[in-house]
């Protein structure tokens, strides 16, 4: 059969679906990239927060509406199904098949049988199979583990992804070797919490061991690590990231807040002062290190005083990149039952205020690159400019760099930065 795949949600979903595409092709099926050519459309969903759930539902109805025109079978899979299977099956009977969080090989078997498949225990990791690139891009997300045992009070993910499960260093290395042979120039390691990697398999935080193994592989490429839980970001992990030459000095550390009261309510263990000390130490050792974070505003009990503490925290740290999100009240979490809910309009105002502050900080932080030469990875072209990123930006969540010069997708070039705005930079090939 001809199968089209649409991916929503996090990079882990992207990695899962590329493995699924590989399994399907290996089984004799054809992967198509236009819905009108598909016999079956597989829609992967997200259930992390309200906005993600709403986007997933909207996409389901969009594909339902197009079924009559294109005559495909609609299969909805992933986190939303794992979390709300019974409700979805009852409310949206137009969907032909429902599949939860399952091993790609089992998904392929279920597609062939046409039966629903939603396990009681999610199957979040699996042995490596040959992937198919669903996007023409020079980077790839590699899922090193999934699930989480951390217990943040606002997070619903353990309820539908389960506890931590890691892949072996050998299996991950095999996947990365194949991706490098296919021409990938950036390997982005993702998990629910990358600092937890290996605890279940090796009885220790094995991220430094994994990084050393991947760093030893031949070729010119970047290794980027995302989702470093601040409470468990150790000196050993920081040192490995700073010392290994292929690991970019980019620290994605979602602190979530800067008020000690709110951090405690969130189930976090490090105080704001401990966070400042840790993040400052990274900059002291590598002044150009990029610090990225995520912040939740409007958490239950957050007062104006707490918000002002958060702003002072952000101003003091001077994060290079920052994402700010309005708290999403998720059933089944500890925070769902907390009192003193923040009015949504107040939370939205705080989000906008924080993002305005961060725009000023981002603009100031980018000043240090003016006139400097940076390594640049070409991802495409827009008008007269090559478009891509330096090591200081992660794809999809950060700004981009526009460069005058010649190059093709996947080239590493040396560029001189000429100007910037709050998030993007412009330069030229040296």
ABEGO torsion letter per residue (X at the ends): XBBBBBBBEBAAAAAAAAAAAAAAAAAGBBBBABAAABABBBBBBBAABAAAAAAAAAAAAAAAAAAAAAGBBBBBBEAAAAAAAAAAAAABAABABBBBBBBAAAAAAAAAAGBBBBBABBBABBBBBBBBBABBBABBBBBABBEBAAGBAABAAAAAAEBBBBBBAAAAAAAAAAAAAAGBABBBBBBABAAABGAAAAGBBAAAAAAAAAAABBEBBBBBBBGBBAAABBAAAAAAAAABAABBBBBBBBAGBABAAAAAAAGBABBAAAAAAAAAAAAAABAABBBBBBBBBGBBGBBAAAAAAAAAAAAAAGBABBBBBBBBBBBGBAAAABBGBBBAAAAAAAAAAAAAAAAAAAAAAAAAABGBBBBBBBAEBBEABBBBBBAABBBGABBBBBBBEBEBBGBBBBBBBABBBAABBBBBBX
